[in-house]
Amino acid sequence: MKILIAEDDLYTRAGLQEILRGEGYETVCAEHGEEAYQIFLSEKPDLLCLDIMMPLLNGYDLCKKIRKVNKKIPIIFISAKTEEIDRVVGLELGADDYIVKPFGVREVIARVKAILRRALPEMEAEKDEFLFGQIHMNPDKLQGIINEKEIEFSPREMKLIHYFHKNKGRVLSRDQLYDCGWGMEYLPNSRSLDQFISQLRKKIEEDPLNPQLILTVPTAGYKYP
């Protein structure tokens, strides 16, 4: 999924980009409102994170302009404006949420996932559900269900699970998993992948120390048996 970040402050923009990329989202950035609108038209992102006080075109006016073209795309305002009236104006203009700076990493991730979860049924029909072990996986909702318990996944986690599912029984090398989850232009080191798999096992394995769904193949990679 692609997220457009429109923010004129370099450090805030870079921080948001790092947070969202870390969760597996693709990001595109704009330094002002006019640039953001052109990127919105050309890149067709799935969600917009808009600052309010931007040069050339402020976030409020940008939101109004975008809503004339697309009434359903999720929009989150991220702003230092803390007054209740600012939140009200933003939501009345068609934003789906409003985050106040300075923001916490977990808050941004939670709100983005919540907005996308609500928006996905409208953006795209549910499809491509599958079983991973005994977990009923729903990629569009970034969710899995087992024994009536819901498990939430990041886009990157779901992407890798689906990749294992499609390649059931095959040993997948670290390079193949890097390419699937991160892309060739952003490669973590080997230890990062091992840590990622370890955290994923905590979500999906009955006993993460004795995994049954994602097995380690020494010197070769991992496989879903």
Salt bridges, closest charged atoms under 4 A:
GLU7 OE1 - LYS101 NZ 2.76
GLU31 OE2 - ARG13 NH2 3.91
GLU34 OE1 - LYS65 NZ 3.93
GLU43 OE1 - LYS2 NZ 2.88
ASP51 OD1 - LYS101 NZ 3.39
ASP61 OD1 - LYS64 NZ 3.40
ASP86 OD1 - LYS81 NZ 3.63
ASP96 OD2 - ARG67 NH2 3.39
ASP97 OD1 - ARG111 NH1 2.92
GLU107 OE2 - ARG111 NH2 3.12
GLU124 OE2 - LYS127 NZ 2.53
GLU126 OE2 - LYS141 NZ 3.22
ASP128 OD2 - HIS162 NE2 2.91
GLU129 OE1 - HIS136 NE2 2.62
GLU152 OE2 - ARG117 NH1 3.31
GLU157 OE1 - LYS203 NZ 2.81
ASP194 OD1 - ARG174 NH2 2.77
